[in-house]
Amino acid sequence: MTDLPDLPDADRRRLREAAFGLRPVGYVRTPYREPAQTPIQTLRNPDAAGRVEVFPEFAGGLAGLAGFTHVWLLSWLDRAPAMPADGRVVPFLLRHTGQRVGVFATRHPARPNPIALSVVRVEAVDATGVDFRGVDLLHGTPVLDLKPWEQGLDIPGYDQGWDAVRGLRGGWYQDAPVRPDQVLPD
């Protein structure tokens, strides 16, 4: 991909020094108070209940979310350990071997920007938040954003005949005139 244009040195320096002003849209309520108690992934804890409490100024953003069976939670791991200087960590699934790999090849919480990406099952949406199942976050973790999960957009090579995802609701995406799994003509 070397034929793609690069940024001038000044723009690269500007980006390296940039500080982005992220602010939470809410926080999660979970039964987990200590990192060691928290499951490593939502699919390893699919039935545990949690809730996203959305701050009042963002409550209007919940409109239409009840039409989805799953949602992506982007959160800030405010209690995560610092990333090692060499960028290598021991992932949970390799802890018995001690093998270290680059943090970008893992879902380890010690990251340059401790942003978590969790796909959770929506149980209910009300005026102040979302009840969900599939917890992998500590109680009080700040939520940066919620985004709807839709199989036609989030599964590479998705085929409508896949039994495992056939019954999942994709909200308004499934009612749109052009479906996310359709290829548009040129």
C-alpha positions in Angstrom: 0.0 0.0 0.0 2.9 2.3 -0.5 1.1 4.0 -3.3 -1.2 5.7 -0.9 -0.3 9.3 0.0 1.3 10.0 3.3 0.9 13.0 5.6 3.4 15.8 5.7 5.8 15.7 8.7 4.0 18.7 10.3 0.6 16.9 10.2 2.1 13.7 11.6 3.7 15.7 14.5 0.3 17.4 15.1 -1.5 14.1 15.3 1.1 12.6 17.6 0.7 15.5 20.0 -3.1 15.7 19.8 -5.2 15.3 22.9 -8.8 14.4 22.1 -11.5 15.6 24.4 -13.6 12.5 25.1 -16.5 12.8 27.5 -18.6 10.0 28.8 -22.3 9.7 27.8 -23.0 7.6 30.9 -21.6 4.7 32.9 -22.3 1.0 33.5 -23.8 -0.6 36.5 -22.5 -4.2 37.1 -21.9 -6.6 40.0 -18.1 -6.5 39.4 -16.1 -4.2 41.7 -12.6 -5.6 41.2 -10.7 -6.3 37.9 -9.9 -9.8 38.9 -13.7 -10.6 39.2 -14.5 -9.3 35.8 -15.0 -11.8 32.9 -12.6 -11.3 30.0 -15.3 -11.1 27.3 -19.0 -10.7 27.1 -19.5 -14.0 25.4 -17.8 -15.7 28.4 -20.5 -14.2 30.6 -23.6 -14.0 28.4 -26.2 -14.1 31.1 -24.8 -11.6 33.7 -27.0 -8.5 33.8 -25.7 -5.0 33.6 -27.1 -1.5 32.8 -25.9 1.5 31.0 -27.1 4.7 32.7 -27.1 7.5 30.1 -26.7 11.1 31.3 -29.8 13.2 30.7 -28.3 15.3 28.0 -27.7 12.2 25.9 -31.0 10.4 26.6 -32.5 11.4 23.2 -29.8 9.2 21.6 -31.6 6.1 22.9 -34.5 6.5 20.5 -34.7 3.5 18.1 -32.1 1.4 20.0 -34.8 -1.0 21.3 -35.1 -2.4 17.8 -31.7 -4.1 18.1 -30.8 -7.3 19.9 -27.2 -6.2 20.4 -25.2 -3.1 20.8 -21.5 -2.1 20.9 -20.5 -0.4 24.1 -17.4 1.7 23.8 -16.1 2.5 27.3 -13.0 3.9 29.0 -11.2 1.4 31.1 -10.4 4.0 33.9 -8.9 1.4 36.2 -6.8 -0.5 33.7 -3.1 -1.0 34.3 -0.6 1.1 32.2 0.7 -0.4 29.0 4.2 -1.7 29.3 6.8 0.5 27.7 7.6 -2.1 25.0 3.9 -2.5 24.1 3.8 -6.2 24.9 1.5 -7.9 27.3 0.5 -11.4 28.4 -3.1 -12.0 27.2 -5.4 -13.8 29.6 -5.6 -16.9 27.3 -1.8 -17.2 27.3 -1.2 -16.5 31.0 -0.3 -20.2 31.6 2.6 -19.8 29.1 3.7 -16.3 30.0 4.0 -15.5 26.2 4.0 -11.8 25.6 2.5 -10.4 22.4 2.0 -6.9 21.1 -1.0 -5.2 22.7 -2.6 -4.5 19.3 -2.8 -8.3 18.8 -4.8 -8.7 22.0 -7.9 -7.4 23.9 -5.8 -6.8 27.0 -6.9 -3.8 29.0 -3.4 -2.2 29.3 -3.5 -0.1 26.1 -2.2 3.3 24.9 -5.8 4.4 25.0 -7.8 2.1 27.3 -10.9 2.0 25.2 -13.0 -1.1 25.6 -15.3 -2.5 22.9 -18.0 -4.8 24.2 -20.9 -6.4 22.3 -23.8 -6.9 24.6 -27.4 -8.2 24.3 -30.0 -5.6 24.7 -32.7 -6.6 27.2 -34.6 -3.3 27.5 -34.3 0.4 26.7 -36.0 3.1 28.7 -35.7 6.9 28.9 -32.5 6.8 31.0 -30.5 3.8 29.8 -30.1 0.2 28.5 -30.5 -3.0 30.4 -28.2 -5.6 28.9 -26.7 -9.1 29.3 -23.1 -10.0 28.8 -21.0 -8.0 31.2 -17.2 -7.6 30.9 -16.9 -4.2 32.7 -16.4 -3.0 36.2 -19.2 -1.1 38.0 -18.9 2.6 37.2 -16.9 2.2 34.0 -17.5 5.4 31.9 -19.3 4.7 28.6 -18.0 6.8 25.7 -20.6 5.7 23.1 -23.2 3.1 22.2 -23.5 1.8 18.6 -26.0 -0.7 17.2 -24.7 -4.1 16.2 -26.1 -5.4 12.9 -25.0 -8.7 11.4 -24.9 -7.4 7.8 -22.4 -4.8 8.9 -20.4 -6.5 11.7 -19.8 -10.0 10.4 -17.4 -10.2 7.5 -18.8 -12.4 4.8 -22.2 -12.6 6.4 -24.7 -14.9 4.7 -28.4 -14.4 5.5 -28.8 -18.2 5.9 -26.6 -18.4 9.0 -28.7 -20.0 11.7 -26.6 -18.5 14.5 -27.6 -15.0 13.6 -30.9 -15.4 11.7 -33.1 -14.4 14.7 -31.1 -11.3 15.7 -32.8 -8.0 15.2 -30.9 -5.3 13.3 -33.3 -2.4 14.1 -33.9 0.1 11.4 -31.1 -1.3 9.3 -33.3 -4.3 8.4 -36.1 -1.9 7.3 -33.9 0.4 5.2 -34.4 0.5 1.4 -30.8 -0.7 0.9 -29.7 -3.4 3.3 -26.2 -3.4 4.7 -25.5 -6.9 3.2 -26.5 -5.8 -0.3 -24.0 -4.8 -2.9 -25.0 -1.7 -4.7 -24.7 -1.6 -8.5 -22.1 0.8 -10.0 
